[in-house]
Amino acid sequence: MKRWPRMAAESQPSGALDFKAPRQEFEYEFLHRKLLECDGNITRLAEAIGLERSYLYRKLKSYDIQ
């Protein structure tokens, strides 16, 4: 399984906490797993998790999930 890249953490000073990184990692893992469960069907995934399909497409693109 592809892991979400920690780009945001790289830009932080050494030892600094990045508040957004855990959420982004969770979203990536959640969307990737659910997409596999829906056999790659984005419409079905959007319905299953309660998001608008257009928003889900943008979210998947931002995480480079195909």
Secondary structure by P-SEA (a helix, b strand, c coil): cccccccccccccccccccaaaaaaaaaaaaaaaaaaacccaaaaaaaacccaaaaaaaaaaaccc
